[in-house]
Amino acid sequence: MGYRQITGLSHYIDAGLNFSYKSVLDLSVLYHSNKSITGGFSFDYDQKVRLSCFYNSETPQLRSLSGGTFELSIGMPFSIMKQ
């Protein structure tokens, strides 16, 4: 759970759940008090490459302009580059 405040704007609360399976697969979902939702997963392949995919729904004020955002990332730990 988190709390955010931006000067001059409303206060926001974020609440979420994370499920991890054998440190290989992570599933996450967050509800934001601005009535948007974030959800996604991360998959760690052999502790060498991590693939993450997340979707964030837009706030009610922006839903007519956009269907949300989708993020895809690929990561590699720095320790692996030393080999």
Legacy VTK file of the C-alpha trace (Angstrom):
# vtk DataFile Version 3.0
C-alpha trace
ASCII
DATASET POLYDATA
POINTS 83 float
0.000 0.000 0.000
1.263 3.450 -0.821
0.298 7.081 -0.440
1.105 9.869 -2.890
0.518 13.592 -2.736
1.365 16.092 -5.432
1.405 19.721 -4.313
-1.798 21.425 -5.380
-3.510 18.188 -6.436
-5.453 15.404 -4.754
-4.084 12.719 -2.479
-3.744 9.241 -3.979
-3.667 5.815 -2.378
-2.347 2.717 -4.145
-3.098 -0.801 -2.950
-1.812 -3.954 -4.556
-1.083 -7.629 -4.450
1.976 -9.489 -5.663
2.280 -13.235 -6.106
5.685 -14.816 -6.674
6.294 -18.404 -7.750
9.801 -19.790 -7.066
11.379 -16.372 -7.789
10.753 -17.052 -11.478
7.254 -15.701 -12.098
5.721 -12.605 -10.488
2.105 -11.542 -10.940
1.056 -8.095 -9.735
-2.088 -5.998 -9.591
-2.506 -2.469 -8.198
-5.613 -0.367 -7.646
-5.106 3.394 -7.610
-7.581 5.715 -5.882
-7.745 7.772 -9.108
-9.796 4.791 -10.397
-7.157 3.208 -12.599
-5.668 -0.274 -12.404
-2.206 -1.623 -13.160
-1.545 -5.312 -13.691
1.125 -7.480 -15.173
3.749 -10.139 -14.827
7.505 -10.672 -14.834
9.323 -13.834 -15.851
12.940 -14.516 -14.912
14.781 -16.921 -17.221
17.700 -18.650 -15.505
18.561 -15.448 -13.537
19.981 -14.020 -16.771
17.074 -12.332 -18.517
13.865 -10.859 -17.098
10.821 -10.155 -19.247
8.135 -7.866 -17.812
4.754 -6.913 -19.253
2.383 -4.444 -17.581
-0.896 -2.779 -18.519
-2.161 0.421 -16.933
-5.748 1.533 -17.472
-6.359 5.233 -17.902
-8.122 7.416 -15.374
-11.836 8.018 -16.066
-11.068 11.515 -17.391
-8.737 10.122 -20.092
-10.574 6.921 -21.084
-12.186 8.524 -24.120
-8.739 9.524 -25.407
-6.777 6.339 -24.783
-7.351 2.705 -23.940
-4.467 2.580 -21.495
-0.763 1.891 -21.742
1.110 -1.347 -22.286
4.732 -1.652 -21.210
7.182 -4.349 -22.196
10.693 -4.518 -20.780
13.629 -6.865 -21.039
16.301 -6.721 -18.365
19.635 -8.288 -17.554
21.415 -8.081 -14.174
24.770 -6.299 -14.113
26.443 -9.234 -12.349
26.069 -11.336 -15.462
28.111 -8.921 -17.558
31.237 -9.635 -15.450
31.561 -13.186 -16.777
LINES 1 84
83 0 1 2 3 4 5 6 7 8 9 10 11 12 13 14 15 16 17 18 19 20 21 22 23 24 25 26 27 28 29 30 31 32 33 34 35 36 37 38 39 40 41 42 43 44 45 46 47 48 49 50 51 52 53 54 55 56 57 58 59 60 61 62 63 64 65 66 67 68 69 70 71 72 73 74 75 76 77 78 79 80 81 82
